[in-house]
Amino acid sequence: MTEFLNQITVEQLERASLMLARAGLRPTRQRQLLAALLVGDGQDRHVTAESLHAACTATGDKVSLATVYNALHSFSEAGLVQEVTVEGSRSYFDTRTDQHPHFFWEDTGELQDAPSDTLEIARLPDPPEGASIASVDVVIRLRRDTVA
């Protein structure tokens, strides 16, 4: 996983504030801090609420884990991050919001972007009556080969 920033600069806070304003989200101190950690340097990230909470704590700011969860869900609803569910109770939040596949490393729990240029989905099942397909999430689970 890409390392978070240790110190947040004024430029990173400005980028975060602009992101929140464009999404119509109120720029609370906590949201600004969390957004700056996520997108302040312009890098794509895959985070869990716990990893973002730890990064926030490392800056010396106090934000509860519940606040981090709430902010990430607000960011997701506003289209600022994409929620990727890997396991039933484990979600990652991706700052890259276009449709793309992911690799999930089972041994480390790391989620990373996978190349989409060779991915082919030939056919999908018909959705049930009265429903339409909103999106297709592709998570490719990886296991490291053991050397014999």
C-alpha positions in Angstrom: 0.0 0.0 0.0 1.3 3.5 -0.8 2.6 5.3 2.3 0.5 8.1 3.7 1.9 11.6 4.3 3.4 12.3 7.6 2.9 16.0 7.5 0.1 17.7 5.7 0.9 20.8 3.7 -1.3 23.8 3.0 -1.4 22.8 -0.7 -2.7 19.3 0.3 -5.4 20.8 2.5 -6.4 23.1 -0.4 -6.6 20.2 -2.8 -8.8 18.3 -0.2 -11.0 21.3 0.4 -11.6 21.8 -3.4 -12.4 18.1 -3.7 -15.0 18.4 -0.9 -16.5 21.6 -2.3 -16.9 20.0 -5.8 -18.7 17.1 -4.2 -21.0 19.4 -2.2 -19.7 18.0 1.2 -19.3 20.3 4.1 -15.5 20.8 4.7 -15.3 19.9 8.4 -11.8 19.8 10.0 -12.0 16.0 10.1 -13.1 15.6 6.5 -10.4 18.0 5.3 -7.7 16.1 7.2 -8.9 12.7 5.9 -9.3 14.0 2.3 -5.8 15.5 2.5 -4.4 12.2 3.6 -6.3 10.4 0.8 -5.7 12.7 -2.2 -3.5 15.6 -1.0 -0.5 14.4 -3.0 -2.5 13.3 -6.1 -1.6 9.6 -5.7 -4.1 6.8 -6.0 -4.7 4.8 -2.8 -6.5 1.8 -1.5 -7.3 2.2 2.1 -9.3 0.6 4.9 -10.9 2.8 7.6 -8.3 1.3 10.0 -5.3 2.2 7.9 -6.6 5.8 7.3 -7.3 6.1 11.0 -3.7 5.0 11.8 -2.4 7.6 9.3 -4.5 10.3 10.9 -3.2 9.4 14.3 0.4 9.5 13.0 -0.2 13.2 12.1 -1.0 13.9 15.7 -4.7 14.6 15.0 -7.4 12.9 17.0 -10.2 11.5 14.9 -12.3 8.6 16.0 -12.5 5.4 14.0 -16.3 5.9 13.7 -15.7 9.4 12.2 -13.3 7.8 9.6 -15.9 5.2 8.7 -18.6 7.9 8.3 -16.3 10.2 6.2 -15.3 7.3 3.9 -18.9 6.4 3.4 -19.8 10.0 2.7 -16.9 10.2 0.2 -18.1 7.1 -1.5 -21.7 8.3 -1.7 -20.4 11.6 -3.2 -18.3 9.6 -5.8 -15.0 10.7 -4.4 -13.9 7.2 -3.6 -15.0 3.8 -4.8 -15.8 1.1 -2.1 -14.4 -2.3 -3.0 -15.6 -5.2 -0.9 -13.1 -8.0 -0.8 -14.4 -10.1 2.0 -17.8 -9.9 3.5 -16.9 -7.6 6.3 -13.7 -6.0 4.8 -14.0 -2.9 2.6 -11.3 -0.9 0.9 -11.8 2.6 -0.4 -10.1 3.4 -3.7 -9.3 7.0 -4.7 -9.4 5.9 -8.4 -13.1 6.0 -9.2 -13.2 4.7 -12.8 -14.3 1.1 -13.3 -11.2 -1.1 -13.1 -10.2 -4.6 -11.8 -8.1 -5.2 -8.7 -5.6 -7.7 -7.4 -6.0 -8.8 -3.8 -3.0 -10.4 -2.1 -4.4 -13.0 0.4 -1.2 -13.1 2.5 -0.8 -9.4 3.1 -4.4 -8.1 2.6 -3.1 -5.6 0.0 -5.4 -4.4 -2.7 -3.9 -2.9 -5.9 -5.1 -1.9 -9.3 -4.9 -4.6 -12.0 -4.5 -3.9 -15.7 -7.8 -3.7 -17.5 -6.5 -3.8 -21.1 -6.5 -7.7 -21.2 -9.6 -8.3 -19.1 -12.5 -9.7 -21.1 -15.9 -10.5 -19.7 -17.6 -12.3 -22.5 -21.1 -12.6 -21.1 -23.1 -11.7 -18.0 -26.2 -13.5 -16.8 -29.5 -11.7 -17.4 -30.5 -9.8 -14.3 -33.7 -10.7 -12.6 -36.9 -9.1 -13.9 -37.2 -5.5 -12.8 -33.5 -5.1 -12.3 -30.5 -3.8 -14.3 -26.8 -4.3 -13.8 -25.3 -1.3 -12.2 -21.6 -2.4 -12.4 -19.4 -5.4 -12.3 -16.6 -5.5 -9.7 -13.6 -7.7 -10.5 -11.3 -8.7 -7.7 -8.7 -11.2 -8.6 -7.4 -13.0 -5.4 -3.7 -13.8 -5.5 -1.7 -16.4 -3.6 2.1 -16.4 -3.7 3.7 -19.5 -5.3 5.7 -21.5 -2.9 9.2 -22.5 -3.9 9.7 -26.3 -3.7 
